[in-house]
Amino acid sequence: MKNLYLHVTDDCDHNCMYCYNNGRRKNPKVMEMDTVKKALTIFPYDQVTITGGEPTTSYLFDDILKLISIEYPIIKIRVDSNGYDVNKIIKNRQHISEVRVSLDGDLAIYHDQIRGKPGSFAKCVDSITRLIDNGIKCEVTSTINRYNYNNVEDLIGFCEKLGVGKINFHIVTVYGYINDDKQLGISADQWMKLVSTFKSVRGNIAIVYPVGFGSSNPYFKCCIQNLDRISVFPGGEIYPCALYFGDTSELNINDVKSIGDVDFEGWVCFGECTRLRSLSEQAINKKYFTKCIYTKKLI
């Protein structure tokens, strides 16, 4: 097991169109320290990502970082944030390897609309600038959807000017509860066209993106089969793949006594990702096979 994603809170100050966590925010929970400690003991990890919700809203944010840094000093700690409280991150920079900040456009007209919060673009950009100025490794995460699809090239150039070293692009998969907007995603054809332009527009910035779709279907083992990562939510729920976040998990970290209790056999896909096909209306096009969302390329 390489990666542990700790969703330390369901709470968030934004209201993003594509948020997988919208259902949980109706009755938000905060991960308690006992759950954090239990999650850290089940597998040996190379990296722990502190995420949410917005992780800096958690009253235990500082304590969680200190615990991991002191008790597991060889583990790298990454924070995923929307820039809500950059002061908390800077204060704890000695514990953090890198920060990924969510940015969905090079202008407020894109970012604020998608994020559902006026003024969030200015705050996000200020947070990125301050992180870089304080010597903290900062990357940008951006989720491509129909509202910012045509802005990707400008976003790449904007991030390069800010001094960001890498952009991690996500592709929207249409869960039924993403603000009931069934047209939020882009088509497989649009995604493949966008991917083909990355090399020509990236400049000196690194780009990471999911393959998403392909014209061939080579055999592969998905991340569940490889046990590459697990995500633990505030109530202790365990998920091996983000495509299942909308479902109820029967696995809970608080019930786990040993590694053998974490069994994902019933979740595993082989070959084409049938889960992505079932969730993404844009993927039904028989022209393409759906790939694991964690099958990514770096350019």
Backbone bond lengths (Angstrom), bond angles and torsions (degrees), N, CA, C in turn:
res aa  C-N    CA-C-N  psi(-1)  N-CA   C-N-CA  omega(-1)  CA-C   N-CA-C  phi
1 M - - - 1.460 - - 1.533 109.67 -
2 K 1.313 116.43 122.87 1.458 120.11 -177.18 1.525 113.65 -97.34
3 N 1.335 116.05 -39.40 1.464 119.30 -168.27 1.524 112.91 -127.93
4 L 1.322 114.42 132.53 1.460 121.70 172.89 1.521 108.06 -115.34
5 Y 1.329 116.08 126.39 1.459 121.44 175.96 1.522 108.09 -106.99
6 L 1.307 116.02 112.64 1.460 121.58 179.21 1.524 109.05 -98.24
7 H 1.309 115.53 108.82 1.468 120.95 175.83 1.523 106.51 -86.45
8 V 1.323 115.78 88.03 1.459 120.70 -166.17 1.522 113.46 -75.87
9 T 1.317 117.94 -11.57 1.463 121.16 176.19 1.527 109.22 -158.98
10 D 1.323 115.76 151.42 1.463 121.13 172.08 1.522 111.28 -88.37
11 D 1.318 116.46 -15.41 1.459 121.68 -173.60 1.526 111.27 -72.79
12 C 1.329 115.98 146.90 1.460 121.31 178.25 1.521 108.68 -159.62
13 D 1.331 115.59 146.29 1.467 120.09 -179.36 1.524 112.01 -88.19
14 H 1.333 117.60 -7.00 1.462 121.32 178.35 1.525 110.84 -100.33
15 N 1.314 115.62 171.26 1.464 121.00 178.38 1.532 108.36 -138.37
16 C 1.322 115.16 63.78 1.466 121.54 -172.50 1.535 111.57 -65.33
17 M 1.326 114.42 141.15 1.465 120.73 -178.91 1.525 112.74 -58.16
18 Y 1.336 116.27 -36.54 1.464 120.42 -171.47 1.530 113.21 -102.35
19 C 1.311 118.57 10.91 1.467 121.25 -171.71 1.526 112.16 -63.42
20 Y 1.336 116.22 126.33 1.462 120.88 175.99 1.521 111.48 -74.29
21 N 1.333 116.73 -12.79 1.454 121.41 -172.98 1.521 113.57 -97.04
22 N 1.331 117.57 4.22 1.456 119.85 -174.54 1.518 113.01 -56.50
23 G 1.330 116.78 -40.58 1.463 119.37 -179.15 1.512 112.45 -63.40
24 R 1.334 117.47 -36.72 1.457 121.61 -178.86 1.523 112.23 -73.64
25 R 1.317 117.18 -24.16 1.464 119.84 -175.51 1.519 112.75 -72.35
26 K 1.331 117.36 -12.61 1.463 119.75 177.63 1.525 111.05 -66.37
27 N 1.323 115.44 -34.37 1.477 121.49 175.55 1.531 107.43 -134.79
28 P 1.328 117.36 72.88 1.470 120.82 -171.37 1.527 113.26 -65.58
29 K 1.328 114.36 141.73 1.458 121.51 175.98 1.521 109.11 -115.27
30 V 1.321 115.29 158.33 1.459 122.40 174.77 1.522 107.80 -119.46
31 M 1.311 117.17 131.99 1.461 120.79 178.93 1.518 110.13 -69.02
32 E 1.325 115.80 127.90 1.460 121.57 178.62 1.530 109.98 -87.25
33 M 1.324 115.79 163.22 1.462 120.80 -174.15 1.520 112.89 -63.55
34 D 1.328 117.87 -32.93 1.464 119.67 179.08 1.532 111.05 -62.15
35 T 1.324 116.38 -37.94 1.462 120.76 178.72 1.522 110.45 -69.61
36 V 1.333 117.03 -39.98 1.462 121.64 176.79 1.529 109.96 -59.12
37 K 1.316 115.85 -49.22 1.462 120.81 -178.10 1.525 111.32 -61.82
38 K 1.328 115.88 -40.81 1.470 119.68 -179.51 1.522 110.75 -65.25
39 A 1.327 116.30 -43.05 1.460 120.32 -179.70 1.524 111.49 -61.45
40 L 1.320 116.94 -36.38 1.466 121.46 -177.45 1.523 113.03 -73.05
41 T 1.319 117.56 -17.83 1.468 120.48 -175.49 1.519 113.86 -95.32
42 I 1.335 118.25 -12.51 1.460 120.02 -172.78 1.518 112.17 -73.75
43 F 1.328 117.82 -45.96 1.452 122.91 -179.70 1.520 109.78 -127.19
44 P 1.327 117.83 158.12 1.468 120.11 166.40 1.528 108.77 -81.00
45 Y 1.312 118.07 132.92 1.460 121.75 -176.05 1.523 110.98 -120.64
46 D 1.323 115.38 151.00 1.461 121.29 171.43 1.524 110.94 -89.19
47 Q 1.335 115.62 -32.33 1.461 120.05 -175.13 1.521 110.69 -147.63
48 V 1.331 115.37 141.59 1.461 121.62 173.81 1.526 107.62 -119.06
49 T 1.332 115.93 128.16 1.454 121.20 176.56 1.518 109.04 -105.15
50 I 1.322 115.53 123.13 1.468 121.28 177.83 1.519 107.19 -92.26
51 T 1.332 115.70 115.95 1.449 120.39 -174.73 1.519 109.72 -140.41
52 G 1.315 116.94 -168.25 1.452 120.39 -175.82 1.511 110.73 -152.46
53 G 1.351 112.88 -140.21 1.447 134.23 21.26 1.532 113.08 33.12
54 E 1.317 113.01 -163.83 1.457 120.45 173.19 1.518 107.56 -101.01
55 P 1.348 118.05 109.81 1.470 121.27 -170.23 1.521 114.43 -62.25
56 T 1.347 117.33 -29.48 1.469 118.06 -177.39 1.525 112.63 -73.03
57 T 1.334 118.09 -7.31 1.473 119.93 174.71 1.523 111.31 -79.95
58 S 1.333 117.26 -14.46 1.463 120.34 -179.55 1.533 110.72 -71.92
59 Y 1.312 116.07 134.16 1.468 120.12 178.20 1.528 111.82 -70.13
60 L 1.343 116.10 -10.93 1.462 120.51 179.98 1.529 112.36 -104.40
61 F 1.313 117.61 8.96 1.468 121.24 -176.23 1.527 111.40 -53.23
62 D 1.318 117.53 -52.53 1.473 121.12 -179.05 1.527 111.50 -60.48
63 D 1.330 116.06 -43.89 1.470 120.81 -176.11 1.531 111.53 -66.29
64 I 1.328 116.80 -37.14 1.462 120.51 179.93 1.523 110.27 -65.74
65 L 1.323 116.90 -44.88 1.463 120.65 178.81 1.527 111.21 -60.98
66 K 1.315 116.49 -44.35 1.468 120.84 -179.78 1.521 111.12 -64.17
67 L 1.318 116.52 -41.80 1.466 120.72 -179.97 1.527 110.77 -59.40
68 I 1.313 116.84 -50.33 1.474 120.47 -177.84 1.521 110.26 -64.66
69 S 1.322 116.39 -43.71 1.460 121.25 -177.10 1.520 112.03 -63.46
70 I 1.310 116.98 -38.70 1.472 121.49 -176.72 1.526 111.91 -82.83
71 E 1.349 116.00 -47.40 1.465 120.35 -175.13 1.529 113.09 -79.88
72 Y 1.353 116.59 -27.44 1.465 120.86 -177.58 1.529 109.01 -132.70
73 P 1.312 117.50 67.92 1.471 120.79 -171.17 1.521 114.77 -65.08
74 I 1.334 118.84 -19.61 1.462 119.79 -179.04 1.530 111.91 -84.41
75 I 1.321 117.45 -11.20 1.467 120.97 -179.39 1.524 109.90 -81.20
76 K 1.321 115.91 131.60 1.461 120.50 174.27 1.517 109.68 -79.30
77 I 1.313 116.20 139.93 1.461 120.95 -179.67 1.520 109.81 -113.22
78 R 1.314 115.58 125.93 1.460 121.90 176.06 1.524 108.78 -118.21
79 V 1.313 116.42 143.56 1.465 121.49 178.06 1.521 108.60 -117.22
80 D 1.341 116.63 128.90 1.461 122.64 172.47 1.521 108.02 -101.51
81 S 1.325 117.24 123.34 1.463 120.32 -172.86 1.526 110.55 -144.75
82 N 1.335 115.18 158.51 1.461 119.68 172.29 1.523 111.58 -97.66
83 G 1.345 116.68 4.70 1.460 121.42 -179.72 1.506 113.77 90.41
84 Y 1.329 116.68 14.38 1.466 121.92 -175.14 1.525 112.68 -57.83
85 D 1.338 117.30 -48.88 1.469 121.04 -177.30 1.520 108.77 -136.66
86 V 1.319 115.59 78.32 1.460 120.33 -177.59 1.521 111.57 -66.43
87 N 1.328 117.63 -23.76 1.470 120.30 178.61 1.521 111.39 -62.34
88 K 1.339 116.57 -38.07 1.458 120.33 177.97 1.522 111.21 -63.03
89 I 1.313 115.54 -39.79 1.458 120.37 -178.82 1.527 110.49 -69.04
90 I 1.318 116.32 -46.73 1.471 120.38 -179.59 1.520 110.73 -61.82
91 K 1.324 116.48 -39.22 1.469 120.92 179.15 1.524 111.53 -60.93
92 N 1.334 116.43 -30.95 1.470 121.64 -176.79 1.528 112.89 -105.63
93 R 1.329 116.71 22.27 1.461 119.42 -172.69 1.520 113.54 -61.81
94 Q 1.334 117.64 -24.44 1.469 119.67 -179.86 1.524 111.55 -67.50
95 H 1.339 116.83 -18.39 1.465 120.78 -179.44 1.527 112.65 -96.42
96 I 1.324 117.98 -11.68 1.469 121.85 -167.12 1.527 111.60 -109.17
97 S 1.343 115.89 132.33 1.463 121.20 177.40 1.518 111.63 -83.36
98 E 1.330 116.58 -39.81 1.458 120.27 -179.46 1.523 109.93 -160.92
99 V 1.331 114.23 161.20 1.458 121.28 178.46 1.524 108.09 -128.08
100 R 1.336 116.24 135.74 1.455 121.14 173.59 1.530 108.25 -112.07
101 V 1.321 115.14 121.67 1.454 120.64 -177.94 1.528 109.33 -108.60
102 S 1.320 116.51 135.41 1.463 121.70 -178.14 1.519 110.98 -81.68
103 L 1.324 116.16 123.50 1.467 122.03 179.38 1.523 108.10 -140.38
104 D 1.319 116.80 122.86 1.460 120.68 -172.16 1.524 114.46 -113.78
105 G 1.317 117.30 24.00 1.451 120.77 175.77 1.515 110.60 170.93
106 D 1.323 116.05 165.10 1.464 119.67 179.34 1.524 111.77 -94.37
107 L 1.337 116.07 0.50 1.461 121.98 178.26 1.523 109.54 -137.14
108 A 1.327 115.92 154.64 1.458 121.05 -179.88 1.525 112.16 -60.86
109 I 1.329 116.49 -31.40 1.459 119.77 -177.24 1.530 111.57 -60.64
110 Y 1.319 117.19 -28.86 1.460 121.09 176.25 1.524 110.55 -86.87
111 H 1.321 114.91 -58.44 1.465 120.67 -172.02 1.527 112.11 -60.85
112 D 1.316 117.91 -50.26 1.467 120.77 -175.06 1.526 111.85 -64.64
113 Q 1.330 116.57 -36.08 1.458 119.70 178.03 1.524 111.01 -65.21
114 I 1.326 115.93 -47.66 1.464 120.68 -178.19 1.520 111.02 -66.92
115 R 1.336 115.98 -36.97 1.466 121.13 -176.35 1.528 113.27 -83.98
116 G 1.311 116.42 -11.77 1.457 119.31 176.86 1.507 114.41 68.36
117 K 1.350 116.21 26.24 1.463 118.96 -178.90 1.527 110.14 -148.06
118 P 1.340 117.61 110.47 1.469 120.42 176.87 1.529 111.09 -60.29
119 G 1.316 116.13 138.10 1.464 120.84 179.41 1.514 114.48 87.21
120 S 1.334 117.20 -5.02 1.469 119.30 -176.66 1.523 111.91 -70.64
121 F 1.335 117.49 -29.62 1.468 120.16 179.13 1.527 110.96 -63.09
122 A 1.328 116.08 -49.60 1.470 120.08 -178.72 1.522 110.63 -60.28
123 K 1.327 116.62 -41.11 1.458 119.74 -179.36 1.526 111.31 -68.63
124 C 1.309 116.55 -38.55 1.457 121.25 179.75 1.530 110.51 -63.67
125 V 1.328 116.90 -46.94 1.458 121.34 -179.61 1.524 110.89 -63.71
126 D 1.321 116.41 -40.29 1.462 120.31 177.07 1.529 110.56 -62.39
127 S 1.323 116.84 -40.09 1.470 120.74 179.45 1.516 111.27 -64.48
128 I 1.334 116.83 -43.80 1.466 120.65 178.38 1.527 110.33 -60.20
129 T 1.320 115.54 -45.73 1.469 120.41 -179.32 1.518 111.23 -61.44
130 R 1.314 117.20 -43.09 1.458 121.13 -178.62 1.526 111.93 -68.59
131 L 1.317 116.90 -38.07 1.463 120.07 177.44 1.535 110.30 -61.78
132 I 1.320 116.06 -47.25 1.465 120.37 179.97 1.522 110.74 -64.23
133 D 1.334 116.99 -42.01 1.465 121.07 179.25 1.527 112.22 -62.85
134 N 1.333 116.34 -26.30 1.462 121.03 179.38 1.527 112.66 -93.98
135 G 1.323 116.09 12.53 1.457 120.30 174.50 1.504 115.01 75.44
136 I 1.332 117.31 19.97 1.463 121.22 -179.79 1.525 109.02 -96.26
137 K 1.316 116.90 128.42 1.457 121.05 178.35 1.521 109.79 -61.21
138 C 1.308 116.82 123.24 1.459 121.36 -173.48 1.520 110.60 -128.28
139 E 1.313 115.33 127.84 1.456 122.42 174.02 1.525 108.84 -116.76
140 V 1.316 115.92 165.10 1.462 121.28 177.03 1.519 109.04 -115.24
141 T 1.315 116.00 137.21 1.459 122.20 171.25 1.522 108.08 -110.22
142 S 1.313 116.55 132.71 1.461 120.47 -179.99 1.518 109.81 -137.05
143 T 1.322 116.15 131.46 1.462 121.81 -179.97 1.525 109.39 -101.67
144 I 1.320 115.32 118.34 1.461 120.59 -175.69 1.528 110.14 -81.74
145 N 1.323 115.22 129.07 1.451 121.76 179.42 1.528 108.86 -145.08
146 R 1.297 117.42 -177.23 1.465 119.50 -173.48 1.523 112.96 -67.18
147 Y 1.341 117.61 -19.76 1.456 120.30 -177.69 1.528 113.24 -83.01
148 N 1.328 117.58 -26.37 1.470 119.01 -178.04 1.528 113.02 -120.64
149 Y 1.319 117.06 8.69 1.464 121.34 -177.87 1.527 111.94 -54.75
150 N 1.309 116.90 -42.95 1.468 120.23 -177.28 1.526 113.38 -83.45
151 N 1.332 116.92 2.11 1.460 121.43 -178.00 1.525 112.88 -105.05
152 V 1.319 117.15 1.00 1.463 121.17 -171.65 1.524 112.04 -61.12
153 E 1.312 117.61 -44.40 1.460 120.11 -178.63 1.529 111.36 -61.22
154 D 1.323 116.75 -43.56 1.467 120.48 178.13 1.524 111.39 -66.23
155 L 1.337 116.87 -36.28 1.464 120.49 178.27 1.527 110.88 -63.36
156 I 1.313 117.26 -41.89 1.466 121.08 179.21 1.529 110.18 -60.38
157 G 1.323 116.60 -47.26 1.464 120.29 178.71 1.510 112.59 -63.34
158 F 1.317 116.60 -38.25 1.459 121.54 179.43 1.526 111.00 -64.61
159 C 1.333 116.78 -44.25 1.472 120.89 179.78 1.520 111.24 -63.93
160 E 1.329 116.22 -37.42 1.461 119.71 178.32 1.531 110.59 -63.46
161 K 1.335 117.14 -40.44 1.457 121.20 178.09 1.526 111.68 -65.12
162 L 1.330 116.61 -33.37 1.467 120.38 178.51 1.525 112.25 -70.66
163 G 1.329 116.64 -19.02 1.464 120.53 -177.80 1.508 113.74 96.93
164 V 1.340 116.30 13.32 1.464 120.95 177.63 1.525 108.95 -72.15
165 G 1.332 116.49 137.05 1.460 119.75 -177.05 1.507 114.74 -89.69
166 K 1.339 117.35 -21.59 1.462 119.62 -175.04 1.527 109.84 -152.51
167 I 1.333 115.08 143.11 1.466 121.55 171.31 1.520 108.02 -116.25
168 N 1.315 115.31 130.50 1.459 121.51 177.86 1.530 107.56 -108.53
169 F 1.331 116.49 104.97 1.461 120.69 -178.70 1.527 111.02 -85.53
170 H 1.328 115.41 140.27 1.459 122.60 172.94 1.520 108.27 -114.70
171 I 1.302 116.07 153.88 1.452 121.93 174.63 1.522 108.44 -109.65
172 V 1.329 116.51 134.56 1.460 120.20 179.48 1.524 109.34 -69.65
173 T 1.317 116.18 130.61 1.463 121.62 168.30 1.513 106.42 -109.70
174 V 1.296 117.05 134.97 1.462 120.11 -169.24 1.523 110.52 -83.78
175 Y 1.332 115.83 94.28 1.450 121.48 168.53 1.527 106.84 -79.43
176 G 1.298 116.72 147.18 1.453 119.46 -176.18 1.516 114.72 -64.71
177 Y 1.341 117.80 -17.19 1.468 119.40 -175.19 1.523 112.83 -105.13
178 I 1.329 119.39 13.78 1.465 119.97 177.94 1.521 108.40 -79.84
179 N 1.327 115.03 79.97 1.466 122.06 179.50 1.528 112.95 51.58
180 D 1.339 115.97 24.38 1.467 121.56 177.58 1.523 113.06 55.91
181 D 1.314 117.84 23.92 1.456 121.59 179.47 1.523 108.81 -99.59
182 K 1.320 116.16 92.44 1.457 120.85 -175.37 1.525 112.36 -70.28
183 Q 1.330 117.39 -15.55 1.456 121.19 -177.42 1.530 112.36 -100.80
184 L 1.319 116.97 14.31 1.460 120.33 -176.26 1.521 112.63 -66.54
185 G 1.310 116.35 -35.39 1.448 120.21 -177.08 1.517 112.33 -75.81
186 I 1.328 114.72 173.00 1.456 120.71 174.82 1.520 108.40 -109.86
187 S 1.314 116.40 162.48 1.459 120.01 -177.24 1.527 110.58 -75.49
188 A 1.316 115.01 163.05 1.462 120.26 176.24 1.530 110.16 -60.59
189 D 1.315 116.91 -39.08 1.469 120.43 177.96 1.518 111.14 -61.80
190 Q 1.334 117.39 -42.72 1.464 121.12 179.05 1.520 111.09 -64.27
191 W 1.333 116.12 -41.26 1.465 119.50 -179.42 1.528 110.78 -64.70
192 M 1.314 117.18 -45.10 1.458 120.76 -179.16 1.530 110.97 -64.48
193 K 1.319 117.12 -36.32 1.457 120.69 176.59 1.520 110.57 -65.23
194 L 1.334 115.86 -41.20 1.463 120.59 179.50 1.519 110.94 -64.57
195 V 1.311 116.95 -44.81 1.465 121.81 179.32 1.534 110.69 -57.55
196 S 1.324 116.40 -38.81 1.470 120.34 -177.72 1.525 112.22 -66.84
197 T 1.328 117.47 -18.93 1.477 120.26 -179.02 1.528 112.94 -93.07
198 F 1.328 118.59 -12.63 1.461 121.19 -173.95 1.532 112.53 -55.49
199 K 1.317 117.20 -45.92 1.461 120.34 -176.20 1.518 112.26 -62.69
200 S 1.326 116.36 -36.13 1.460 120.07 -175.09 1.524 113.33 -79.15
201 V 1.352 117.19 -20.17 1.468 118.92 -174.70 1.530 113.58 -113.21
202 R 1.313 117.95 -3.07 1.456 119.02 -168.81 1.525 114.21 -74.66
203 G 1.320 119.39 -18.68 1.463 120.16 -179.36 1.509 111.07 61.77
204 N 1.337 117.04 -129.03 1.471 121.76 -179.08 1.519 112.71 -103.23
205 I 1.308 117.27 15.57 1.456 120.64 -178.77 1.525 109.30 -103.81
206 A 1.330 116.29 141.17 1.466 120.86 177.72 1.527 109.54 -79.26
207 I 1.323 115.95 143.88 1.460 121.38 179.86 1.519 108.96 -126.08
208 V 1.328 115.36 128.79 1.456 122.01 174.64 1.523 107.18 -114.85
209 Y 1.325 116.62 133.20 1.456 118.85 -178.81 1.525 110.42 -149.60
210 P 1.322 117.59 150.45 1.457 120.41 175.30 1.519 110.17 -75.98
211 V 1.308 117.02 140.51 1.456 120.39 178.61 1.528 109.97 -59.78
212 G 1.326 116.35 -43.41 1.460 121.53 173.87 1.509 113.87 79.41
213 F 1.320 115.82 -67.31 1.457 120.45 -176.13 1.520 109.91 -137.52
214 G 1.316 115.90 159.73 1.450 120.05 178.31 1.519 110.56 -156.34
215 S 1.303 116.89 162.48 1.459 121.16 -179.11 1.519 112.55 -89.34
216 S 1.331 115.93 -9.87 1.460 120.25 177.65 1.518 109.28 -123.47
217 N 1.315 116.11 166.25 1.458 120.35 -174.65 1.524 111.11 -130.89
218 P 1.338 118.27 66.57 1.469 119.84 177.90 1.518 110.25 -67.48
219 Y 1.320 115.99 148.56 1.469 120.19 178.80 1.523 110.51 -64.46
220 F 1.299 116.63 139.74 1.455 120.85 172.39 1.516 108.74 -152.33
221 K 1.297 115.21 158.94 1.459 120.45 172.16 1.516 108.82 -98.94
222 C 1.309 116.62 128.77 1.461 118.82 -177.78 1.525 109.96 -74.00
223 C 1.331 115.44 172.89 1.459 120.15 -174.98 1.525 111.88 -62.78
224 I 1.332 117.17 -26.87 1.468 119.72 178.95 1.525 109.63 -66.74
225 Q 1.332 115.69 -43.73 1.465 120.00 177.92 1.526 110.83 -62.31
226 N 1.320 116.03 -38.02 1.462 120.44 -178.79 1.520 112.89 -83.70
227 L 1.332 116.83 -9.70 1.471 122.17 -175.12 1.530 110.83 48.56
228 D 1.310 115.02 53.87 1.455 122.39 -178.26 1.524 111.53 -78.12
229 R 1.335 116.69 -30.20 1.471 120.51 -174.18 1.521 109.94 -156.35
230 I 1.319 114.69 156.12 1.457 120.46 164.83 1.524 108.10 -136.81
231 S 1.316 115.02 149.93 1.458 121.64 174.25 1.520 108.30 -113.25
232 V 1.328 115.85 133.52 1.457 120.95 178.41 1.522 108.25 -118.88
233 F 1.328 115.96 125.52 1.453 121.84 -177.82 1.531 110.73 -93.66
234 P 1.339 116.88 168.44 1.478 120.13 -172.04 1.517 115.25 -52.66
235 G 1.340 117.17 -35.83 1.462 119.55 -179.75 1.516 113.30 -83.62
236 G 1.343 117.06 2.53 1.461 121.25 179.27 1.512 114.20 97.76
237 E 1.333 117.88 -1.22 1.459 120.90 -179.49 1.529 110.79 -63.19
238 I 1.336 115.60 137.33 1.460 121.43 -177.86 1.534 109.76 -109.86
239 Y 1.338 115.62 133.16 1.459 120.92 175.52 1.530 108.37 -131.87
240 P 1.340 117.61 137.47 1.457 120.19 177.14 1.522 113.27 -90.21
241 C 1.349 116.79 -10.80 1.462 120.49 -175.04 1.521 109.57 -151.29
242 A 1.339 116.60 139.28 1.466 121.34 -177.68 1.520 112.33 -63.96
243 L 1.322 118.38 -22.59 1.457 120.58 -179.11 1.525 112.45 -69.97
244 Y 1.335 116.86 -8.15 1.458 120.57 178.70 1.534 113.02 -105.38
245 F 1.330 117.17 3.53 1.463 119.59 -175.21 1.524 112.68 -60.16
246 G 1.327 117.41 -26.44 1.457 119.86 -179.76 1.516 113.50 -79.32
247 D 1.323 118.34 -8.69 1.460 122.64 -179.44 1.528 110.72 -95.93
248 T 1.311 115.66 164.15 1.463 120.91 173.65 1.521 108.97 -84.09
249 S 1.325 116.00 126.33 1.457 120.17 179.85 1.521 110.33 -90.05
250 E 1.322 115.03 134.47 1.466 119.67 177.17 1.522 111.06 -86.88
251 L 1.347 116.48 -7.59 1.458 120.77 178.32 1.518 110.16 -97.06
252 N 1.336 116.24 132.74 1.458 120.79 178.54 1.517 109.25 -133.52
253 I 1.329 115.13 131.73 1.460 120.43 -175.56 1.521 112.25 -59.89
254 N 1.316 115.98 -28.80 1.465 119.83 -177.89 1.529 112.77 -73.52
255 D 1.343 116.71 -13.71 1.466 120.97 177.79 1.523 112.25 -99.08
256 V 1.334 116.61 -5.19 1.459 120.99 -175.92 1.525 110.95 -83.10
257 K 1.320 115.70 127.37 1.464 120.67 178.23 1.525 112.16 -105.99
258 S 1.346 116.25 -23.44 1.460 119.99 179.72 1.530 108.53 -155.04
259 I 1.326 116.65 169.98 1.458 121.45 179.58 1.527 110.71 -57.48
260 G 1.318 116.67 -34.66 1.459 120.56 -178.54 1.511 114.12 -62.58
261 D 1.320 117.56 -19.62 1.463 120.85 178.87 1.526 112.49 -78.21
262 V 1.334 117.36 -13.65 1.461 121.47 -179.91 1.521 108.32 -95.54
263 D 1.319 115.47 93.11 1.459 121.61 -174.21 1.526 109.69 -116.64
264 F 1.341 116.64 114.99 1.454 121.38 -178.84 1.532 112.11 -106.89
265 E 1.319 116.62 20.07 1.463 120.06 -173.17 1.527 111.98 -55.05
266 G 1.314 117.68 -40.69 1.459 121.00 -177.45 1.510 114.05 -75.10
267 W 1.347 117.54 -6.12 1.458 120.81 -176.93 1.530 112.89 -99.70
268 V 1.316 117.35 -8.48 1.462 120.91 -167.06 1.524 112.11 -77.41
269 C 1.341 115.58 136.20 1.465 122.85 173.04 1.525 108.71 -106.84
270 F 1.316 116.63 150.52 1.457 121.40 174.74 1.523 108.13 -126.18
271 G 1.331 116.13 138.62 1.449 119.33 -178.39 1.510 111.12 71.84
272 E 1.317 117.42 -127.10 1.453 120.97 -179.24 1.527 110.26 -63.90
273 C 1.356 116.15 144.87 1.464 119.35 177.65 1.521 109.26 -79.88
274 T 1.314 115.83 98.08 1.460 120.43 -178.75 1.517 111.93 -67.91
275 R 1.325 116.42 -26.73 1.462 120.21 179.19 1.532 110.43 -67.11
276 L 1.324 117.06 -44.27 1.458 120.26 178.09 1.525 110.41 -64.32
277 R 1.312 116.67 -39.66 1.464 119.48 179.22 1.527 110.68 -62.58
278 S 1.318 117.58 -41.16 1.457 120.10 -177.24 1.528 112.08 -71.58
279 L 1.344 117.23 -27.45 1.458 120.56 -177.26 1.526 112.83 -90.67
280 S 1.308 116.74 -27.35 1.450 119.66 -172.26 1.523 110.82 -106.96
281 E 1.307 116.17 109.44 1.450 120.12 -179.56 1.527 111.31 -62.10
282 Q 1.346 116.29 -28.24 1.454 120.56 -179.25 1.530 111.66 -72.56
283 A 1.334 117.48 -15.93 1.469 120.35 -174.47 1.520 112.97 -89.62
284 I 1.321 117.11 -3.69 1.455 119.86 -174.57 1.523 111.62 -72.72
285 N 1.310 116.57 -18.46 1.459 121.83 177.24 1.536 109.58 -49.94
286 K 1.316 116.66 115.99 1.470 121.30 -175.65 1.525 113.14 -66.93
287 K 1.310 115.75 -7.86 1.456 120.60 178.87 1.522 111.06 -67.20
288 Y 1.355 116.96 -23.66 1.455 121.50 -174.15 1.520 111.76 -124.99
289 F 1.329 114.56 152.92 1.450 121.86 167.05 1.529 107.72 -98.51
290 T 1.308 117.12 145.44 1.461 120.50 178.22 1.520 109.77 -88.00
291 K 1.322 115.87 134.08 1.455 122.06 -178.48 1.532 110.20 -104.30
292 C 1.308 115.88 157.02 1.462 121.16 175.34 1.530 109.38 -55.98
293 I 1.335 117.74 134.50 1.463 120.72 -177.87 1.522 111.96 -66.15
294 Y 1.326 117.20 -15.75 1.461 120.47 178.21 1.535 112.36 -96.06
295 T 1.335 116.07 3.70 1.461 119.53 170.68 1.515 107.26 -83.46
296 K 1.322 116.22 102.22 1.456 120.37 -171.39 1.535 111.45 -121.81
297 K 1.320 114.35 159.56 1.458 121.48 175.98 1.523 109.13 -121.31
298 L 1.320 115.10 149.31 1.467 122.24 176.45 1.516 108.48 -119.12
299 I 1.330 115.63 126.59 1.458 119.41 175.96 1.518 109.17 -128.43
